Amino acid sequence: MLGEDSYMGTNMMVLEPKGIDPEYRYTFINKTGLYKIADTSTIPQINNKHIEPYLLLIPSLEEQHKIGSFFKHLDETIALHQRKLDLLKEQKKGFLQKMFV
C-alpha cells in the first residue's frame, strides 16, 4: 500500500477498487495469495485477465474496517515482539562472548 500519489512503470498494475477499506483489501490480498492466479513462466505475472474474474468477499465497510484494523494491529504486535526477540538474541550473543573469552 503506497498511501500517496506515486509514479509507476509500464509493467506495473495498480489495484484501486472503490468502497473497500484499504487495510481490509491489503489483508485479503496478502493472505489469499495472488500468486495462485498468476501466469507461471520465467517471470510470473498478473494482468487484467487474472484480476477481473477474481472474486473478493466484501463485507460491510464497517466490518471491513474492523477486520483490517485487527490484522494491522496484530501485524504491528508481531513486528514489535520480533524486534524484542532480535534484541534478546543479540544480548545473549554478547553475554556468551563475554563468558567464553
C-alpha positions as CSV (number, residue, x, y, z in Angstrom):
1,M,0.0,0.0,0.0
2,L,1.6,3.2,-1.1
3,G,-0.7,5.7,0.7
4,E,0.4,8.6,-1.5
5,D,0.4,9.6,-5.1
6,S,3.1,7.8,-7.0
7,Y,4.6,7.1,-10.4
8,M,4.7,3.5,-11.8
9,G,6.5,1.8,-14.6
10,T,4.6,0.5,-17.6
11,N,4.8,-3.1,-16.5
12,M,3.1,-2.5,-13.2
13,M,-0.6,-2.6,-12.3
14,V,-2.5,-0.8,-9.6
15,L,-5.4,-2.2,-7.7
16,E,-7.6,0.8,-6.7
17,P,-11.1,-0.5,-6.1
18,K,-13.5,2.0,-4.6
19,G,-15.6,1.3,-1.5
20,I,-13.2,-1.1,0.1
21,D,-11.2,-0.4,3.2
22,P,-7.5,-0.3,2.3
23,E,-6.4,-2.3,5.3
24,Y,-9.0,-5.0,4.6
25,R,-8.0,-5.1,0.9
26,Y,-4.3,-5.5,1.8
27,T,-5.1,-8.2,4.3
28,F,-7.4,-10.1,1.9
29,I,-5.0,-10.0,-1.0
30,N,-1.9,-10.7,1.1
31,K,-3.5,-13.7,2.9
32,T,-5.2,-15.2,-0.1
33,G,-2.1,-15.1,-2.3
34,L,-2.4,-13.6,-5.8
35,Y,0.4,-15.8,-6.8
36,K,-2.2,-18.6,-7.1
37,I,-3.8,-16.9,-10.1
38,A,-0.5,-15.7,-11.8
39,D,0.8,-17.0,-15.1
40,T,3.7,-19.1,-14.2
41,S,6.6,-18.6,-16.6
42,T,10.1,-17.4,-16.1
43,I,8.7,-14.2,-14.6
44,P,5.3,-14.8,-13.0
45,Q,2.8,-12.1,-13.9
46,I,-0.7,-11.0,-13.2
47,N,-2.7,-8.8,-15.5
48,N,-6.3,-7.8,-16.2
49,K,-7.4,-11.2,-17.4
50,H,-6.5,-12.6,-14.0
51,I,-7.8,-9.7,-11.8
52,E,-11.2,-9.1,-13.5
53,P,-12.7,-12.5,-12.7
54,Y,-11.1,-12.6,-9.2
55,L,-13.9,-12.5,-6.6
56,L,-13.5,-10.5,-3.4
57,L,-15.6,-11.3,-0.4
58,I,-16.7,-7.9,0.7
59,P,-18.5,-7.4,4.0
60,S,-19.9,-4.0,5.0
61,L,-17.5,-1.1,5.2
62,E,-17.7,-1.1,9.0
63,E,-16.8,-4.8,9.2
64,Q,-14.0,-4.3,6.6
65,H,-12.6,-1.6,8.8
66,K,-12.7,-3.7,11.9
67,I,-11.1,-6.7,10.2
68,G,-8.4,-4.6,8.5
69,S,-7.6,-2.7,11.8
70,F,-7.5,-6.0,13.7
71,F,-4.9,-7.6,11.4
72,K,-2.9,-4.4,11.1
73,H,-2.7,-4.2,14.9
74,L,-1.8,-7.9,15.0
75,D,1.0,-7.5,12.4
76,E,2.4,-4.5,14.3
77,T,2.3,-6.5,17.6
78,I,4.2,-9.4,15.9
79,A,6.8,-7.0,14.4
80,L,7.3,-5.4,17.9
81,H,7.8,-8.8,19.5
82,Q,10.1,-9.9,16.7
83,R,12.3,-6.8,17.3
84,K,12.3,-7.6,21.0
85,L,13.3,-11.2,20.2
86,D,16.1,-10.0,17.9
87,L,17.4,-7.7,20.7
88,L,17.4,-10.5,23.2
89,K,19.3,-12.8,20.8
90,E,21.9,-10.1,20.4
91,Q,22.1,-9.7,24.1
92,K,22.5,-13.4,24.6
93,K,25.2,-13.5,22.0
94,G,27.1,-10.6,23.8
95,F,26.8,-12.4,27.2
96,L,28.1,-15.7,25.7
97,Q,31.1,-13.8,24.1
98,K,32.0,-12.2,27.5
99,M,31.7,-15.6,29.3
100,F,33.9,-17.5,26.9
101,V,36.6,-15.0,26.1
